[in-house]
Amino acid sequence: MLSIHCLSISHKKSPVRILESFTLKDIGSALNGLKEEGAEECVIVQTCHRVEFYAVGPNINGGLLKEFLMKVSRSKYQIDSYGELFEGEEALRHLFYVAAGLESVIVGETEILHQIEDSLKLAKAYGTAKTIMESIFVAAINCGRMVRRKTSICKGSVSLGNLVIKTISNEIGSLEKKKLVIIGAGKIGCMIAKSIPRRGTVTVFVANRTYSRAERLANEVGGIAVNFGRLREVIIDADAIVCATSSPHLVLTKEDFETFDVRKRLLIVDVSNPRGVDERIKEIPGIDLVDLDHINSIARRNLEVRENSIHEAKEIIERSLKALKDRFQLDRTDITLERLMRWAEVKRRRALQLAFKRFDFTDDQRKALDELTYAFMRDIILPLANSGIKAEGVFNDENDYIQT
């Protein structure tokens, strides 16, 4: 069985305060650090609802992943109380469930597919996702698309954007003649802004640290772009504010509402990761604060209506998992793709190091040679492993060839 390990911290076991403490500020550095810890390949999936490590390598285990996450996140919470560990086939199944939307707050939502794709792209850019991880993640993404295409798991489902707007409507009534402020023009902010009904007379303000992005989104939804420096002027008489940023610092503090008229009512919805709204704001009379924990509880109540689709999705996932295992021959006792690639990688690096010692290459030339030799090795090894050819040789440093 492929020695893949997964460590997951998600909304299933962690409230917002805990989850945000494990959020990584620099995923690229974490990928490099995990590789230095012994991961031959690794991918990190981080969203507002989860932080997950996927890693392969003979030196990787659950304990190492836990220690590494504690070190890079500097969380003060005990990871054993909130983390879930998966190994081998269970790690693969968990990834497929995540890609299919079965692990999402809103079951079947599609945004997680884009987030997994982005995670794979980032890992490839840092050189930590190669043949094994790319094949696994591509298979999971394709399975996720198939689930949504062949089941009704998305039918009638509520997106995060729709859920936020519905929450606002339930709390403050009709949006007619109301003033709504969206802070953040990233993916989540865009999703929420585009969920606002176009009909009616709701006034939408969009604020973002990069003004051009605020302007672009405001034009798309018929709103008004706001310079971040003028945010206080806009929020003070708003009816509802949605904070959807990824800033490591608080965007709204209690001091921002020093002149708030306590005779009126204001709703603030914070879907930022980490949180962007100061909790002390709840102390101000007339202001209600809704966070991701509240949104999650609403989403869980909508889960029952898609139970049949979930069963169908799991059947599709099991078939896709079997196809992946057959491709990688994960159940064979003689040789797996992982062992074969590891053996070839040792040989490749040894040859490269010898060449670098003998010749004076520039850094760009070294990088080009590294990429060229890896691609050459991959294109030879992958068809060989998938062809079912049985390798009888023992893989160690003394072998210079594979006996077949």
N, C-alpha and C positions, 0 to 999 in steps of 0.2 A: 504494500500500500504506500502511496506517495506520502512522504513525511511533511505534509502541509499542516500548519498550525494557524489558528485564528483566535485572537483575543478581541472580544466585543464589549464595549460599554455603550448602552443604548437606553432609550426612553422606557424600555420594558422593565428595567430594574432601577433606573436612576432618575430622580427628579431633576429639574433644570439646574438647580444650584450645584448638584453633584456632577452632572454631565459636563457643565461648562468648566468645572475645575480640571477635567481631563482633556480639554480642548487644546490642540497643538497650535502654537503661533506660527511655526515654520515647518511645514510638512516636508519640504525638500531636505532640510537638515536632519529631520527625523529618519527619513529614508536612508540617507547616507550613514547615519548613526547605527541604524538597525543592520545595515550591511557590514559595518565594522564589528558588530557584535557576533557575526557569523552567518547572517542570512545570505544565502546564495541569490535569492530573488525575493522581493517583497513589494507589497502595495498597501497603501494606507487609504482607507475610505473614511472621510470625515464630512458630516453634514450637521445640521442643527439638531438632529435626533440621534446621532451615533458617532463614535470614534472606534474604528476597527483596524487591526493589524492582520495582514495575511502574509505569511512567510514560509519559505521552504529551505531546507538545509539540514544536514545531519546534526548540527550543533544547536538547532533551534528547538525550544520546548516552551510549554506554557509558563513555567516559572520565569524564564528569561524574558519573555514578552511582558509579563507583569512588572518585573523590576525595571525594564526599559521604559515602559509607559509612566511609571511613577517618577522616574528620573527626569524624563523630558517634559512632562506636564507639571511637575512639582506640586501635584495635588496633595492636600492634607488628609484626604479621605482614604479609608482602607479599601483597596481595590478588590479584595476577596469578597466584600459584601455587595459589590455592584458589577463585577466583571463576569463574563461567561467565556469559557474556553471550549474550543472545538478542535478536533484532530482528525486527520485523514479524511475519510469519506464524509464524516459529519461536518468538517470544515467546508468541504465542497458544497454539501447540501445547504448549509447555512448561507453561503454566498448566493446560491441559486434562489433561495427563498427571498433574500434581500432584493435581488435583481427583479424578481417577479412581483415585488411589492407586498409580499406576505408578512414582512417584518416591519412595514411602514405604519405610522400612526394612522394614516388614511389608506386602508388596504387597496392595493391596485394602482396607487398614484404613479404617474410616469416620470416624475422629476428624478426619482432615484436612479433610473436608467442613465440619464445624462450625467448624474453625479458619479456613478461608477465608471462611465466612459472617461470622464475628466480625470478620475483617480488613476486609471490605467495610463492615460496619456502622460500625466505628471511622472509616474514611476518609470515609464519608458524614457522620458527626457532625462531623468537622473540615472539611467542605466541600471535600475534595480528590477525592472520587469523585462524579461527576455522570453525565450521560447516557452517555458513552462507556465509562468504567470499569464503571459499574453494569451496562450491557448485556453487556459482555464477561465479567464475573465471574459474573453470573446464568447466562449460557449455559454457562460452565465447570462451575458447581455442578449445573445440570440434567443436563449430560452425565455428570458423575461419578455421579449417582444412576442414570442410565440404564445405565451400565456395570455397576454392581452389581446392577441388576435383571435385565439380559438375559444376563449371563455368570455363570460359577461362580467368579469371582475372589475372592469372599468365602468360598466353601464350604471349610470345613476350615482357613481361615486362622487365624492366631494373633494375638490382640490383644497390645498391649504389656503389659497387665495379666497375661494368661495366661503370656506369655513370662517375665515377672519371677518369677511364682510357680513356674513350671516350673524356672527356673534355681535358685531357692532349694531346691526339692525335690531336684534333681540334686546339689546341693552338700552339703546337711545331712541328706538322707534324708527319711523321712516327717515330715509336720508334726504328727503325733500327739503330744500332750502337750508341744508346743513353744511358746515365747513369741515372738511376732512383733510388732514395733513398726513402725507406719507413721507417718512424719513428713511432714505435709503433707496437707491435706484438699481440695486443689484438684481439677481434672479428672483429672490423672494419678494422684494419690493415691486418689481415689475409684475409678478404673478398676482399680487394683491391689487395693485392699481388697475390692472386689466380686468379684474373681477367686479369692479364697481359698475353698477348699472349705468348705461349711457343715457337712458331716459331720465327725465326729471331735472331738477335745478341744483343738484349737489355741486358744491365748489370744491375742487381738488387741488391742493398745493403739494408739490413734490420738491423735497430738499435733498441734496446730496453734496458731499464735500467736493466732488468734481462737478462743477456747475453744468458743463456740457451734457453730462449723463442725465441730470435732472431735467434739463431742457428737452432732451430727446424723448424721455418718457412722458413728460408733461404734454408734449405735442401729440403723442400717440393716444393719450386718454382724454384729450381736451381739457387739460389742467393748466396750472400756472407754476412755472419753475421758480424756486426760491433760492437765493444765495444763502449758503450755510451761515454766514455772518448775521443774517437777518432772521434767523430761526425763532428767536425769542419773540420778535414782533408778531410772527404769524401764529405761533402756538397759543398765545395767551388768551385768544378769544375763539379757539377752535372748539368744535363739538366732539370730535374724536381724533386721536392721533395714533398712527401705527408706526412703531419703530422696528425697522427691519434691516439692521446694519450688521457688519461683522467687525466693528471697531473693538479693540481691546479695552477701550475706555468707555465710561458712561457718557451717553449722548445727552440725556435729559437728567438733570439733578433737581433736588427740592428747591434750590436757590433760583432756578429758572422760572419758578411760579410764585415769586415773592409778591407780585402784584395781582395774583389771581383773584377774581371776584367769587367769593365763596357762595354767593347766592345762585350761581349757575352750576351746571353739571358738566363734567368733562370725563370722557372715557379714554384711557390709554391702553393700547394693546402692544405688548412687547414680544415679538417673535425673533429677536436678535440672538445670535450666538457668538460670543457670550452676551449676557443680558446687557441691554443698552440703557435701561431706565432704573434710576435710583429707587429702591424700595421705600425709602422714606417719604416719597411723594404720596403714598397711601394715607399718610398722617394728615394731609390737607383736606379739610371738609369739602365735599363736592367732587373730589377726584377719585375715580375708580381705576384700579390697575389690574389688567388681565394678562397673564403670562402663558408660556407654552404649556405648562402643566394643566391649566384650565382648558386650553384648546385640545390637548391630548385626551382629556376626559370626555369631551364632546365627541371626538372621533371614535373613541372606543364604543360608545353607545350605538354608533351606526354600523358596527361590525357584523351584527347578526344577519343583516339582509343579504350578505354576500357569502354565506356559509357554503352553498352548493358550488359556487364558482371557485372557492378555496379548495374544495375537494378535487375538482377537475384540474386545477392548477398544480396540485401536488402530484397527480398522476403524470402530467406532462413533465414535471421536473424529474421524476424518477426515471422516465424514459431517456431524458436528456443526460442525466447522470450516468446511466448505463452506457450510452453512446460515448461519453467522455472517457469512462473507465476502459472501454474496449479500445478506444483510440490510443490511450497511453499504456494499455496493458498493465493496469495498476495491480491486478490480482495475480500476475505471474510471479513465480518464485525464482526464476532464473535472472532476468534483467529488466529493469524498468527504464523508461526514458530518462528519469532523473539520474540514475546511476551512470548511464551512458554519457549524458551531457556533462556530468561532473568529471568523469574520467577524461573526456576530450578537452574540457576546459583547463584541467591541470596541464595537459600536454601543450595546449595552445599558449598559455601564459609562460610556460617554461621556454618555449621557442621564441616568444616575443622578447622576454628578458635577455636571452642570449643575443638576439639581434640588436637590441638597444645598447648592449655593452660593446658590441663590435663596431657599430656605426653611430655617427653623430647626427641623430635625427632632431628636428625641431619639435616643439610641443604639438604643433598642428599635424606634423607628419606622424608622430607617435599615435595621436588620436585617430587619424585616418587608418593607420595600419591596424590598430586595435579593432575598429569597427569593421574593417574589411575582413580580417581573419575570423572574427566572430560570425559574421554573416556567412562566410564560406563554410565554417564548421557546422553551423546550424542547418544550412541547406543540404549538407551531406548526411548528417546524423539523423535528422528528423525523418526523412523517408526510410532510412535503414531501420530505425526503431519501429516505425509503423508498419513495416512490411512483414513483421513477424519472424524475422531471421533470429535464430537462437544463438546467443553468444556463449561459448563454452569457456573462454579464457577467464582468468582471475584478474580483476582490475586492481593493480597496485602500481607503485612508482617504477617497478622494473619492467612492466609491459610496454612494448613499443608498437604493438599491433593487437588486433582482435582476432582470435582464431574462430572460424565459423565452420 
